[in-house]
Amino acid sequence: MRVESLANAQRVTVDPALLGGDLQSPAHAALAAAAGNSLAGGMDVIVDIAPPDSAQGSGNPQLVASLASLLARAAREASALVLTGGETAAALLNRLDVKSMRLLDEIEPGIPLGLTLGGISVPVVTKAGGFGDEGCLKRIIERLRFMRQTGTVA
């Protein structure tokens, strides 16, 4: 998705090489702080893993577990979550101690909107990584913004 056309949104693309090693490094701390600061400033933050050069794909369990660890603190401050890719969604929701989700609506066919239950309670949209057209993520974010502004799901 091109977030350049979406006002008040920042995209952070993480190099897969950064997700290895010590999660307490200055580079990791800077990434986590940048996401948290942007959220605190009222921005929508879109974080993705850059396509790797090797066969170690962005769905790699070690990469998504590291990303979940890095983003857990910022995610606790988010007003909503959009999670793409099953491994990524599972890793972050597990890290946030989410036990289940209550289905609220279907934003588009195959793209559910729910409410997390457990460690945090926020609206969450899950989407298969390769699912949806180019404007799909933009429409999801616009729907969540509408919910945040109006306090309604509809």
N, CA, C and O atoms as a GROMACS GRO file, in nm:
protein
  616
    1MET      N    1   0.083  -0.118   0.000
    1MET     CA    2   0.000   0.000   0.000
    1MET      C    3   0.088   0.124   0.000
    1MET      O    4   0.193   0.127   0.063
    2ARG      N    5   0.044   0.222  -0.068
    2ARG     CA    6   0.116   0.349  -0.068
    2ARG      C    7   0.056   0.438   0.040
    2ARG      O    8  -0.056   0.489   0.024
    3VAL      N    9   0.128   0.457   0.149
    3VAL     CA   10   0.077   0.539   0.258
    3VAL      C   11   0.103   0.687   0.231
    3VAL      O   12   0.056   0.773   0.306
    4GLU      N   13   0.176   0.717   0.126
    4GLU     CA   14   0.202   0.857   0.094
    4GLU      C   15   0.070   0.930   0.071
    4GLU      O   16   0.061   1.050   0.097
    5SER      N   17  -0.032   0.860   0.023
    5SER     CA   18  -0.161   0.922  -0.005
    5SER      C   19  -0.249   0.928   0.120
    5SER      O   20  -0.360   0.980   0.113
    6LEU      N   21  -0.202   0.877   0.230
    6LEU     CA   22  -0.279   0.874   0.353
    6LEU      C   23  -0.219   0.974   0.452
    6LEU      O   24  -0.108   0.955   0.501
    7ALA      N   25  -0.294   1.080   0.480
    7ALA     CA   26  -0.245   1.183   0.571
    7ALA      C   27  -0.229   1.126   0.712
    7ALA      O   28  -0.302   1.035   0.753
    8ASN      N   29  -0.133   1.179   0.783
    8ASN     CA   30  -0.112   1.145   0.923
    8ASN      C   31  -0.074   0.998   0.945
    8ASN      O   32  -0.110   0.938   1.046
    9ALA      N   33  -0.003   0.942   0.849
    9ALA     CA   34   0.043   0.803   0.861
    9ALA      C   35   0.192   0.797   0.832
    9ALA      O   36   0.243   0.868   0.744
   10GLN      N   37   0.260   0.712   0.906
   10GLN     CA   38   0.404   0.694   0.886
   10GLN      C   39   0.430   0.546   0.866
   10GLN      O   40   0.383   0.462   0.942
   11ARG      N   41   0.506   0.515   0.763
   11ARG     CA   42   0.544   0.376   0.736
   11ARG      C   43   0.687   0.354   0.783
   11ARG      O   44   0.776   0.434   0.754
   12VAL      N   45   0.708   0.246   0.857
   12VAL     CA   46   0.840   0.207   0.904
   12VAL      C   47   0.867   0.069   0.846
   12VAL      O   48   0.800  -0.028   0.882
   13THR      N   49   0.964   0.061   0.757
   13THR     CA   50   1.002  -0.067   0.699
   13THR      C   51   1.128  -0.116   0.768
   13THR      O   52   1.231  -0.047   0.769
   14VAL      N   53   1.119  -0.235   0.826
   14VAL     CA   54   1.227  -0.289   0.907
   14VAL      C   55   1.310  -0.386   0.822
   14VAL      O   56   1.256  -0.475   0.757
   15ASP      N   57   1.441  -0.368   0.825
   15ASP     CA   58   1.533  -0.459   0.759
   15ASP      C   59   1.533  -0.591   0.836
   15ASP      O   60   1.554  -0.590   0.957
   16PRO      N   61   1.511  -0.705   0.768
   16PRO     CA   62   1.511  -0.833   0.839
   16PRO      C   63   1.639  -0.857   0.920
   16PRO      O   64   1.634  -0.924   1.023
   17ALA      N   65   1.753  -0.804   0.873
   17ALA     CA   66   1.879  -0.823   0.945
   17ALA      C   67   1.873  -0.757   1.084
   17ALA      O   68   1.940  -0.803   1.177
   18LEU      N   69   1.794  -0.651   1.098
   18LEU     CA   70   1.781  -0.583   1.226
   18LEU      C   71   1.708  -0.669   1.328
   18LEU      O   72   1.725  -0.650   1.448
   19LEU      N   73   1.627  -0.763   1.280
   19LEU     CA   74   1.546  -0.844   1.371
   19LEU      C   75   1.621  -0.962   1.430
   19LEU      O   76   1.566  -1.037   1.511
   20GLY      N   77   1.744  -0.979   1.393
   20GLY     CA   78   1.826  -1.084   1.453
   20GLY      C   79   1.905  -1.025   1.568
   20GLY      O   80   1.915  -0.904   1.582
   21GLY      N   81   1.959  -1.110   1.647
   21GLY     CA   82   2.051  -1.065   1.751
   21GLY      C   83   1.983  -1.006   1.873
   21GLY      O   84   1.869  -1.040   1.906
   22ASP      N   85   2.055  -0.917   1.939
   22ASP     CA   86   2.016  -0.861   2.068
   22ASP      C   87   1.903  -0.760   2.051
   22ASP      O   88   1.919  -0.657   1.986
   23LEU      N   89   1.788  -0.791   2.111
   23LEU     CA   90   1.672  -0.701   2.102
   23LEU      C   91   1.687  -0.579   2.193
   23LEU      O   92   1.599  -0.493   2.195
   24GLN      N   93   1.795  -0.571   2.268
   24GLN     CA   94   1.821  -0.457   2.356
   24GLN      C   95   1.920  -0.359   2.293
   24GLN      O   96   1.965  -0.266   2.360
   25SER      N   97   1.955  -0.380   2.167
   25SER     CA   98   2.054  -0.294   2.101
   25SER      C   99   1.997  -0.154   2.080
   25SER      O  100   1.876  -0.134   2.083
   26PRO      N  101   2.086  -0.056   2.060
   26PRO     CA  102   2.040   0.080   2.032
   26PRO      C  103   1.951   0.088   1.907
   26PRO      O  104   1.857   0.168   1.904
   27ALA      N  105   1.980   0.008   1.806
   27ALA     CA  106   1.898   0.010   1.684
   27ALA      C  107   1.756  -0.038   1.712
   27ALA      O  108   1.659   0.019   1.663
   28HIS      N  109   1.744  -0.143   1.793
   28HIS     CA  110   1.612  -0.193   1.830
   28HIS      C  111   1.537  -0.091   1.914
   28HIS      O  112   1.418  -0.066   1.893
   29ALA      N  113   1.607  -0.032   2.009
   29ALA     CA  114   1.544   0.069   2.095
   29ALA      C  115   1.497   0.188   2.013
   29ALA      O  116   1.390   0.243   2.039
   30ALA      N  117   1.576   0.228   1.914
   30ALA     CA  118   1.538   0.341   1.829
   30ALA      C  119   1.412   0.310   1.748
   30ALA      O  120   1.324   0.395   1.734
   31LEU      N  121   1.404   0.189   1.696
   31LEU     CA  122   1.286   0.149   1.619
   31LEU      C  123   1.162   0.149   1.708
   31LEU      O  124   1.059   0.204   1.670
   32ALA      N  125   1.171   0.087   1.824
   32ALA     CA  126   1.057   0.082   1.916
   32ALA      C  127   1.016   0.223   1.960
   32ALA      O  128   0.898   0.254   1.968
   33ALA      N  129   1.114   0.308   1.988
   33ALA     CA  130   1.085   0.445   2.031
   33ALA      C  131   1.021   0.525   1.919
   33ALA      O  132   0.929   0.603   1.944
   34ALA      N  133   1.067   0.507   1.797
   34ALA     CA  134   1.010   0.581   1.684
   34ALA      C  135   0.863   0.546   1.666
   34ALA      O  136   0.780   0.634   1.646
   35ALA      N  137   0.830   0.417   1.674
   35ALA     CA  138   0.691   0.376   1.661
   35ALA      C  139   0.608   0.433   1.776
   35ALA      O  140   0.499   0.486   1.753
   36GLY      N  141   0.658   0.422   1.897
   36GLY     CA  142   0.586   0.474   2.014
   36GLY      C  143   0.567   0.624   2.009
   36GLY      O  144   0.459   0.674   2.040
   37ASN      N  145   0.671   0.697   1.970
   37ASN     CA  146   0.662   0.842   1.962
   37ASN      C  147   0.564   0.887   1.855
   37ASN      O  148   0.490   0.983   1.875
   38SER      N  149   0.562   0.817   1.742
   38SER     CA  150   0.468   0.853   1.637
   38SER      C  151   0.324   0.828   1.682
   38SER      O  152   0.236   0.911   1.657
   39LEU      N  153   0.301   0.716   1.749
   39LEU     CA  154   0.167   0.689   1.802
   39LEU      C  155   0.127   0.795   1.904
   39LEU      O  156   0.014   0.844   1.902
   40ALA      N  157   0.219   0.830   1.994
   40ALA     CA  158   0.190   0.932   2.095
   40ALA      C  159   0.161   1.067   2.032
   40ALA      O  160   0.086   1.147   2.089
   41GLY      N  161   0.219   1.092   1.916
   41GLY     CA  162   0.196   1.216   1.844
   41GLY      C  163   0.070   1.214   1.758
   41GLY      O  164   0.044   1.309   1.684
   42GLY      N  165  -0.008   1.107   1.767
   42GLY     CA  166  -0.134   1.100   1.693
   42GLY      C  167  -0.122   1.044   1.553
   42GLY      O  168  -0.218   1.050   1.476
   43MET      N  169  -0.007   0.991   1.518
   43MET     CA  170   0.012   0.934   1.385
   43MET      C  171  -0.035   0.790   1.382
   43MET      O  172  -0.032   0.721   1.484
   44ASP      N  173  -0.078   0.744   1.266
   44ASP     CA  174  -0.098   0.602   1.242
   44ASP      C  175   0.036   0.548   1.195
   44ASP      O  176   0.100   0.608   1.108
   45VAL      N  177   0.078   0.437   1.250
   45VAL     CA  178   0.209   0.381   1.219
   45VAL      C  179   0.190   0.247   1.150
   45VAL      O  180   0.121   0.159   1.201
   46ILE      N  181   0.251   0.233   1.035
   46ILE     CA  182   0.246   0.110   0.957
   46ILE      C  183   0.387   0.052   0.957
   46ILE      O  184   0.480   0.114   0.906
   47VAL      N  185   0.402  -0.066   1.016
   47VAL     CA  186   0.532  -0.130   1.026
   47VAL      C  187   0.529  -0.256   0.942
   47VAL      O  188   0.437  -0.338   0.954
   48ASP      N  189   0.629  -0.272   0.857
   48ASP     CA  190   0.640  -0.396   0.780
   48ASP      C  191   0.786  -0.439   0.775
   48ASP      O  192   0.877  -0.362   0.804
   49ILE      N  193   0.804  -0.564   0.737
   49ILE     CA  194   0.938  -0.618   0.722
   49ILE      C  195   0.974  -0.610   0.574
   49ILE      O  196   0.899  -0.657   0.488
   50ALA      N  197   1.090  -0.551   0.545
   50ALA     CA  198   1.136  -0.540   0.406
   50ALA      C  199   1.153  -0.679   0.347
   50ALA      O  200   1.190  -0.773   0.417
   51PRO      N  201   1.127  -0.692   0.217
   51PRO     CA  202   1.151  -0.823   0.154
   51PRO      C  203   1.297  -0.863   0.172
   51PRO      O  204   1.388  -0.786   0.138
   52PRO      N  205   1.320  -0.981   0.225
   52PRO     CA  206   1.458  -1.024   0.248
   52PRO      C  207   1.527  -1.064   0.119
   52PRO      O  208   1.463  -1.098   0.020
   53ASP      N  209   1.660  -1.060   0.122
   53ASP     CA  210   1.739  -1.101   0.007
   53ASP      C  211   1.745  -1.252  -0.007
   53ASP      O  212   1.767  -1.304  -0.116
   54SER      N  213   1.726  -1.321   0.104
   54SER     CA  214   1.740  -1.467   0.103
   54SER      C  215   1.604  -1.533   0.110
   54SER      O  216   1.500  -1.468   0.098
   55ALA      N  217   1.605  -1.662   0.128
   55ALA     CA  218   1.481  -1.739   0.139
   55ALA      C  219   1.413  -1.719   0.274
   55ALA      O  220   1.302  -1.769   0.294
   56GLN      N  221   1.476  -1.648   0.366
   56GLN     CA  222   1.415  -1.621   0.496
   56GLN      C  223   1.307  -1.516   0.479
   56GLN      O  224   1.335  -1.397   0.488
   57GLY      N  225   1.183  -1.559   0.454
   57GLY     CA  226   1.072  -1.470   0.424
   57GLY      C  227   1.024  -1.392   0.544
   57GLY      O  228   1.060  -1.421   0.658
   58SER      N  229   0.941  -1.290   0.516
   58SER     CA  230   0.888  -1.207   0.623
   58SER      C  231   0.794  -1.286   0.715
   58SER      O  232   0.764  -1.239   0.824
   59GLY      N  233   0.747  -1.404   0.673
   59GLY     CA  234   0.666  -1.488   0.758
   59GLY      C  235   0.749  -1.579   0.847
   59GLY      O  236   0.694  -1.662   0.919
   60ASN      N  237   0.881  -1.565   0.843
   60ASN     CA  238   0.971  -1.645   0.924
   60ASN      C  239   0.936  -1.627   1.072
   60ASN      O  240   0.934  -1.514   1.120
   61PRO      N  241   0.910  -1.736   1.144
   61PRO     CA  242   0.869  -1.724   1.285
   61PRO      C  243   0.967  -1.646   1.372
   61PRO      O  244   0.924  -1.574   1.462
   62GLN      N  245   1.097  -1.660   1.348
   62GLN     CA  246   1.195  -1.586   1.429
   62GLN      C  247   1.187  -1.437   1.401
   62GLN      O  248   1.197  -1.356   1.493
   63LEU      N  249   1.168  -1.400   1.274
   63LEU     CA  250   1.158  -1.258   1.240
   63LEU      C  251   1.033  -1.196   1.300
   63LEU      O  252   1.039  -1.088   1.360
   64VAL      N  253   0.919  -1.263   1.284
   64VAL     CA  254   0.795  -1.204   1.335
   64VAL      C  255   0.792  -1.203   1.487
   64VAL      O  256   0.733  -1.113   1.547
   65ALA      N  257   0.854  -1.302   1.552
   65ALA     CA  258   0.862  -1.301   1.699
   65ALA      C  259   0.948  -1.183   1.746
   65ALA      O  260   0.914  -1.118   1.844
   66SER      N  261   1.058  -1.157   1.677
   66SER     CA  262   1.142  -1.043   1.711
   66SER      C  263   1.068  -0.912   1.688
   66SER      O  264   1.075  -0.820   1.771
   67LEU      N  265   0.997  -0.903   1.577
   67LEU     CA  266   0.920  -0.781   1.549
   67LEU      C  267   0.813  -0.761   1.655
   67LEU      O  268   0.792  -0.649   1.702
   68ALA      N  269   0.745  -0.868   1.694
   68ALA     CA  270   0.642  -0.858   1.798
   68ALA      C  271   0.703  -0.809   1.929
   68ALA      O  272   0.643  -0.726   1.997
   69SER      N  273   0.819  -0.860   1.965
   69SER     CA  274   0.886  -0.815   2.087
   69SER      C  275   0.919  -0.667   2.081
   69SER      O  276   0.902  -0.594   2.179
   70LEU      N  277   0.967  -0.623   1.966
   70LEU     CA  278   1.003  -0.482   1.951
   70LEU      C  279   0.883  -0.390   1.957
   70LEU      O  280   0.892  -0.279   2.009
   71LEU      N  281   0.771  -0.436   1.902
   71LEU     CA  282   0.654  -0.348   1.889
   71LEU      C  283   0.552  -0.362   2.001
   71LEU      O  284   0.456  -0.285   2.006
   72ALA      N  285   0.571  -0.458   2.090
   72ALA     CA  286   0.470  -0.484   2.193
   72ALA      C  287   0.439  -0.361   2.278
   72ALA      O  288   0.322  -0.331   2.302
   73ARG      N  289   0.539  -0.290   2.321
   73ARG     CA  290   0.514  -0.172   2.405
   73ARG      C  291   0.436  -0.066   2.330
   73ARG      O  292   0.339  -0.012   2.383
   74ALA      N  293   0.476  -0.037   2.208
   74ALA     CA  294   0.403   0.063   2.128
   74ALA      C  295   0.262   0.014   2.097
   74ALA      O  296   0.167   0.093   2.099
   75ALA      N  297   0.247  -0.115   2.068
   75ALA     CA  298   0.115  -0.169   2.035
   75ALA      C  299   0.018  -0.155   2.153
   75ALA      O  300  -0.102  -0.140   2.132
   76ARG      N  301   0.070  -0.162   2.275
   76ARG     CA  302  -0.016  -0.144   2.392
   76ARG      C  303  -0.073  -0.002   2.400
   76ARG      O  304  -0.174   0.022   2.466
   77GLU      N  305  -0.007   0.093   2.334
   77GLU     CA  306  -0.052   0.231   2.334
   77GLU      C  307  -0.140   0.264   2.213
   77GLU      O  308  -0.197   0.373   2.206
   78ALA      N  309  -0.151   0.172   2.120
   78ALA     CA  310  -0.227   0.197   1.997
   78ALA      C  311  -0.377   0.195   2.025
   78ALA      O  312  -0.424   0.126   2.115
   79SER      N  313  -0.452   0.272   1.947
   79SER     CA  314  -0.597   0.273   1.961
   79SER      C  315  -0.662   0.161   1.881
   79SER      O  316  -0.779   0.131   1.901
   80ALA      N  317  -0.587   0.100   1.791
   80ALA     CA  318  -0.635  -0.012   1.710
   80ALA      C  319  -0.514  -0.079   1.647
   80ALA      O  320  -0.406  -0.021   1.640
   81LEU      N  321  -0.534  -0.202   1.602
   81LEU     CA  322  -0.426  -0.276   1.536
   81LEU      C  323  -0.476  -0.330   1.403
   81LEU      O  324  -0.590  -0.374   1.392
   82VAL      N  325  -0.390  -0.327   1.304
   82VAL     CA  326  -0.413  -0.395   1.176
   82VAL      C  327  -0.296  -0.490   1.161
   82VAL      O  328  -0.180  -0.449   1.157
   83LEU      N  329  -0.327  -0.618   1.152
   83LEU     CA  330  -0.223  -0.720   1.147
   83LEU      C  331  -0.237  -0.799   1.018
   83LEU      O  332  -0.342  -0.858   0.992
   84THR      N  333  -0.132  -0.801   0.939
   84THR     CA  334  -0.135  -0.877   0.814
   84THR      C  335  -0.039  -0.993   0.824
   84THR      O  336   0.071  -0.981   0.879
   85GLY      N  337  -0.081  -1.104   0.771
   85GLY     CA  338  -0.001  -1.226   0.777
   85GLY      C  339  -0.031  -1.301   0.904
   85GLY      O  340  -0.024  -1.245   1.013
   86GLY      N  341  -0.063  -1.427   0.891
   86GLY     CA  342  -0.101  -1.508   1.006
   86GLY      C  343   0.006  -1.520   1.112
   86GLY      O  344  -0.023  -1.509   1.230
   87GLU      N  345   0.130  -1.543   1.070
   87GLU     CA  346   0.240  -1.557   1.166
   87GLU      C  347   0.262  -1.426   1.243
   87GLU      O  348   0.283  -1.428   1.364
   88THR      N  349   0.257  -1.314   1.173
   88THR     CA  350   0.276  -1.184   1.236
   88THR      C  351   0.164  -1.155   1.335
   88THR      O  352   0.190  -1.114   1.448
   89ALA      N  353   0.040  -1.178   1.293
   89ALA     CA  354  -0.074  -1.154   1.381
   89ALA      C  355  -0.064  -1.240   1.507
   89ALA      O  356  -0.081  -1.190   1.618
   90ALA      N  357  -0.038  -1.368   1.489
   90ALA     CA  358  -0.030  -1.458   1.603
   90ALA      C  359   0.082  -1.418   1.699
   90ALA      O  360   0.063  -1.421   1.820
   91ALA      N  361   0.197  -1.381   1.645
   91ALA     CA  362   0.311  -1.346   1.731
   91ALA      C  363   0.281  -1.221   1.814
   91ALA      O  364   0.308  -1.220   1.934
   92LEU      N  365   0.225  -1.117   1.752
   92LEU     CA  366   0.200  -0.994   1.826
   92LEU      C  367   0.085  -1.012   1.925
   92LEU      O  368   0.094  -0.967   2.039
   93LEU      N  369  -0.022  -1.078   1.883
   93LEU     CA  370  -0.135  -1.099   1.975
   93LEU      C  371  -0.093  -1.185   2.094
   93LEU      O  372  -0.137  -1.161   2.206
   94ASN      N  373  -0.010  -1.284   2.070
   94ASN     CA  374   0.040  -1.366   2.180
   94ASN      C  375   0.126  -1.283   2.274
   94ASN      O  376   0.113  -1.293   2.396
   95ARG      N  377   0.212  -1.201   2.218
   95ARG     CA  378   0.300  -1.115   2.299
   95ARG      C  379   0.219  -1.016   2.383
   95ARG      O  380   0.261  -0.978   2.493
   96LEU      N  381   0.102  -0.975   2.333
   96LEU     CA  382   0.015  -0.881   2.404
   96LEU      C  383  -0.082  -0.952   2.498
   96LEU      O  384  -0.166  -0.888   2.561
   97ASP      N  385  -0.069  -1.083   2.508
   97ASP     CA  386  -0.154  -1.166   2.594
   97ASP      C  387  -0.302  -1.159   2.556
   97ASP      O  388  -0.390  -1.163   2.642
   98VAL      N  389  -0.328  -1.148   2.426
   98VAL     CA  390  -0.466  -1.151   2.376
   98VAL      C  391  -0.510  -1.297   2.373
   98VAL      O  392  -0.444  -1.382   2.314
   99LYS      N  393  -0.621  -1.324   2.438
   99LYS     CA  394  -0.671  -1.462   2.450
   99LYS      C  395  -0.769  -1.497   2.338
   99LYS      O  396  -0.775  -1.611   2.294
  100SER      N  397  -0.846  -1.397   2.292
  100SER     CA  398  -0.943  -1.420   2.186
  100SER      C  399  -0.985  -1.286   2.128
  100SER      O  400  -0.942  -1.180   2.173
  101MET      N  401  -1.070  -1.293   2.027
  101MET     CA  402  -1.124  -1.173   1.966
  101MET      C  403  -1.275  -1.191   1.948
  101MET      O  404  -1.322  -1.300   1.915
  102ARG      N  405  -1.347  -1.084   1.969
  102ARG     CA  406  -1.491  -1.086   1.944
  102ARG      C  407  -1.514  -1.021   1.807
  102ARG      O  408  -1.475  -0.906   1.785
  103LEU      N  409  -1.577  -1.095   1.718
  103LEU     CA  410  -1.603  -1.044   1.583
  103LEU      C  411  -1.708  -0.933   1.589
  103LEU      O  412  -1.814  -0.950   1.649
  104LEU      N  413  -1.677  -0.819   1.526
  104LEU     CA  414  -1.769  -0.706   1.522
  104LEU      C  415  -1.830  -0.686   1.384
  104LEU      O  416  -1.947  -0.651   1.372
  105ASP      N  417  -1.749  -0.707   1.280
  105ASP     CA  418  -1.794  -0.676   1.144
  105ASP      C  419  -1.696  -0.739   1.046
  105ASP      O  420  -1.593  -0.795   1.085
  106GLU      N  421  -1.728  -0.729   0.921
  106GLU     CA  422  -1.637  -0.768   0.814
  106GLU      C  423  -1.618  -0.644   0.728
  106GLU      O  424  -1.711  -0.599   0.661
  107ILE      N  425  -1.498  -0.588   0.730
  107ILE     CA  426  -1.470  -0.464   0.657
  107ILE      C  427  -1.486  -0.485   0.507
  107ILE      O  428  -1.549  -0.406   0.438
  108GLU      N  429  -1.426  -0.592   0.459
  108GLU     CA  430  -1.438  -0.636   0.321
  108GLU      C  431  -1.444  -0.788   0.326
  108GLU      O  432  -1.408  -0.846   0.429
  109PRO      N  433  -1.488  -0.853   0.220
  109PRO     CA  434  -1.491  -0.999   0.223
  109PRO      C  435  -1.356  -1.058   0.264
  109PRO      O  436  -1.253  -1.031   0.202
  110GLY      N  437  -1.358  -1.140   0.370
  110GLY     CA  438  -1.236  -1.204   0.418
  110GLY      C  439  -1.150  -1.119   0.509
  110GLY      O  440  -1.041  -1.161   0.547
  111ILE      N  441  -1.196  -0.998   0.544
  111ILE     CA  442  -1.118  -0.909   0.631
  111ILE      C  443  -1.204  -0.872   0.752
  111ILE      O  444  -1.283  -0.778   0.748
  112PRO      N  445  -1.186  -0.949   0.862
  112PRO     CA  446  -1.268  -0.926   0.980
  112PRO      C  447  -1.219  -0.811   1.067
  112PRO      O  448  -1.100  -0.781   1.074
  113LEU      N  449  -1.315  -0.747   1.132
  113LEU     CA  450  -1.290  -0.646   1.232
  113LEU      C  451  -1.337  -0.704   1.365
  113LEU      O  452  -1.452  -0.746   1.377
  114GLY      N  453  -1.249  -0.704   1.463
  114GLY     CA  454  -1.286  -0.759   1.592
  114GLY      C  455  -1.238  -0.672   1.706
  114GLY      O  456  -1.180  -0.566   1.685
  115LEU      N  457  -1.262  -0.720   1.827
  115LEU     CA  458  -1.216  -0.655   1.948
  115LEU      C  459  -1.133  -0.757   2.024
  115LEU      O  460  -1.179  -0.868   2.051
  116THR      N  461  -1.010  -0.719   2.058
  116THR     CA  462  -0.924  -0.812   2.130
  116THR      C  463  -0.974  -0.827   2.273
  116THR      O  464  -1.026  -0.733   2.333
  117LEU      N  465  -0.956  -0.947   2.327
  117LEU     CA  466  -0.996  -0.977   2.464
  117LEU      C  467  -0.877  -1.041   2.534
  117LEU      O  468  -0.815  -1.132   2.480
  118GLY      N  469  -0.846  -0.993   2.651
  118GLY     CA  470  -0.732  -1.046   2.726
  118GLY      C  471  -0.644  -0.933   2.773
  118GLY      O  472  -0.690  -0.841   2.841
  119GLY      N  473  -0.515  -0.938   2.736
  119GLY     CA  474  -0.416  -0.841   2.781
  119GLY      C  475  -0.447  -0.697   2.743
  119GLY      O  476  -0.414  -0.605   2.818
  120ILE      N  477  -0.508  -0.677   2.628
  120ILE     CA  478  -0.550  -0.544   2.585
  120ILE      C  479  -0.688  -0.557   2.520
  120ILE      O  480  -0.728  -0.666   2.478
  121SER      N  481  -0.758  -0.447   2.513
  121SER     CA  482  -0.890  -0.447   2.448
  121SER      C  483  -0.893  -0.331   2.348
  121SER      O  484  -0.920  -0.217   2.385
  122VAL      N  485  -0.867  -0.363   2.221
  122VAL     CA  486  -0.867  -0.263   2.114
  122VAL      C  487  -0.928  -0.325   1.989
  122VAL      O  488  -0.926  -0.447   1.973
  123PRO      N  489  -0.980  -0.241   1.899
  123PRO     CA  490  -1.023  -0.295   1.771
  123PRO      C  491  -0.902  -0.353   1.698
  123PRO      O  492  -0.792  -0.300   1.705
  124VAL      N  493  -0.926  -0.464   1.627
  124VAL     CA  494  -0.819  -0.529   1.552
  124VAL      C  495  -0.875  -0.578   1.419
  124VAL      O  496  -0.985  -0.632   1.412
  125VAL      N  497  -0.798  -0.558   1.316
  125VAL     CA  498  -0.830  -0.610   1.183
  125VAL      C  499  -0.719  -0.706   1.146
  125VAL      O  500  -0.601  -0.673   1.158
  126THR      N  501  -0.757  -0.824   1.102
  126THR     CA  502  -0.658  -0.920   1.054
  126THR      C  503  -0.681  -0.944   0.906
  126THR      O  504  -0.794  -0.948   0.859
  127LYS      N  505  -0.570  -0.959   0.835
  127LYS     CA  506  -0.577  -0.976   0.690
  127LYS      C  507  -0.464  -1.067   0.647
  127LYS      O  508  -0.350  -1.052   0.690
  128ALA      N  509  -0.496  -1.162   0.561
  128ALA     CA  510  -0.392  -1.247   0.505
  128ALA      C  511  -0.292  -1.158   0.430
  128ALA      O  512  -0.331  -1.062   0.365
  129GLY      N  513  -0.165  -1.193   0.440
  129GLY     CA  514  -0.060  -1.110   0.382
  129GLY      C  515  -0.077  -1.080   0.233
  129GLY      O  516  -0.057  -0.965   0.192
  130GLY      N  517  -0.113  -1.176   0.154
  130GLY     CA  518  -0.124  -1.156   0.010
  130GLY      C  519  -0.267  -1.129  -0.036
  130GLY      O  520  -0.298  -1.145  -0.154
  131PHE      N  521  -0.353  -1.090   0.056
  131PHE     CA  522  -0.496  -1.076   0.027
  131PHE      C  523  -0.533  -0.929   0.014
  131PHE      O  524  -0.484  -0.845   0.090
  132GLY      N  525  -0.619  -0.896  -0.080
  132GLY     CA  526  -0.668  -0.760  -0.096
  132GLY      C  527  -0.595  -0.684  -0.205
  132GLY      O  528  -0.482  -0.717  -0.241
  133ASP      N  529  -0.662  -0.580  -0.256
  133ASP     CA  530  -0.602  -0.498  -0.361
  133ASP      C  531  -0.516  -0.387  -0.302
  133ASP      O  532  -0.499  -0.379  -0.180
  134GLU      N  533  -0.462  -0.301  -0.388
  134GLU     CA  534  -0.369  -0.197  -0.344
  134GLU      C  535  -0.431  -0.098  -0.246
  134GLU      O  536  -0.361  -0.045  -0.160
  135GLY      N  537  -0.561  -0.074  -0.257
  135GLY     CA  538  -0.627   0.022  -0.169
  135GLY      C  539  -0.683  -0.037  -0.041
  135GLY      O  540  -0.739   0.035   0.041
  136CYS      N  541  -0.668  -0.166  -0.023
  136CYS     CA  542  -0.728  -0.236   0.090
  136CYS      C  543  -0.681  -0.181   0.225
  136CYS      O  544  -0.764  -0.151   0.311
  137LEU      N  545  -0.552  -0.167   0.244
  137LEU     CA  546  -0.499  -0.120   0.372
  137LEU      C  547  -0.544   0.024   0.399
  137LEU      O  548  -0.572   0.059   0.513
  138LYS      N  549  -0.550   0.103   0.297
  138LYS     CA  550  -0.597   0.241   0.313
  138LYS      C  551  -0.742   0.243   0.360
  138LYS      O  552  -0.777   0.320   0.450
  139ARG      N  553  -0.827   0.159   0.302
  139ARG     CA  554  -0.967   0.154   0.344
  139ARG      C  555  -0.981   0.103   0.487
  139ARG      O  556  -1.067   0.150   0.561
  140ILE      N  557  -0.897   0.008   0.525
  140ILE     CA  558  -0.900  -0.043   0.663
  140ILE      C  559  -0.865   0.069   0.760
  140ILE      O  560  -0.934   0.088   0.860
  141ILE      N  561  -0.759   0.143   0.732
  141ILE     CA  562  -0.717   0.252   0.820
  141ILE      C  563  -0.824   0.359   0.827
  141ILE      O  564  -0.851   0.412   0.935
  142GLU      N  565  -0.884   0.392   0.714
  142GLU     CA  566  -0.991   0.492   0.714
  142GLU      C  567  -1.109   0.446   0.799
  142GLU      O  568  -1.169   0.527   0.870
  143ARG      N  569  -1.143   0.318   0.794
  143ARG     CA  570  -1.252   0.265   0.876
  143ARG      C  571  -1.218   0.275   1.025
  143ARG      O  572  -1.303   0.315   1.105
  144LEU      N  573  -1.096   0.240   1.062
  144LEU     CA  574  -1.056   0.249   1.202
  144LEU      C  575  -1.052   0.394   1.249
  144LEU      O  576  -1.085   0.422   1.364
  145ARG      N  577  -1.011   0.484   1.164
  145ARG     CA  578  -1.013   0.626   1.200
  145ARG      C  579  -1.156   0.673   1.224
  145ARG      O  580  -1.182   0.747   1.319
  146PHE      N  581  -1.248   0.630   1.138
  146PHE     CA  582  -1.389   0.665   1.156
  146PHE      C  583  -1.438   0.615   1.291
  146PHE      O  584  -1.505   0.688   1.364
  147MET      N  585  -1.404   0.491   1.325
  147MET     CA  586  -1.445   0.436   1.454
  147MET      C  587  -1.388   0.516   1.570
  147MET      O  588  -1.458   0.544   1.668
  148ARG      N  589  -1.262   0.554   1.559
  148ARG     CA  590  -1.196   0.631   1.665
  148ARG      C  591  -1.262   0.769   1.681
  148ARG      O  592  -1.278   0.817   1.793
  149GLN      N  593  -1.299   0.831   1.569
  149GLN     CA  594  -1.357   0.965   1.574
  149GLN      C  595  -1.503   0.964   1.620
  149GLN      O  596  -1.547   1.057   1.688
  150THR      N  597  -1.578   0.861   1.584
  150THR     CA  598  -1.720   0.860   1.615
  150THR      C  599  -1.757   0.771   1.734
  150THR      O  600  -1.865   0.785   1.792
  151GLY      N  601  -1.669   0.681   1.770
  151GLY     CA  602  -1.699   0.587   1.876
  151GLY      C  603  -1.798   0.479   1.837
  151GLY      O  604  -1.853   0.411   1.923
  152THR      N  605  -1.821   0.464   1.705
  152THR     CA  606  -1.915   0.363   1.657
  152THR      C  607  -1.844   0.267   1.562
  152THR      O  608  -1.743   0.301   1.501
  153VAL      N  609  -1.898   0.148   1.551
  153VAL     CA  610  -1.842   0.046   1.462
  153VAL      C  611  -1.893   0.066   1.321
  153VAL      O  612  -1.820   0.040   1.225
  154ALA      N  613  -2.016   0.111   1.306
  154ALA     CA  614  -2.081   0.120   1.174
  154ALA      C  615  -2.013   0.207   1.076
  154ALA      O  616  -2.060   0.221   0.964
   0.00000   0.00000   0.00000
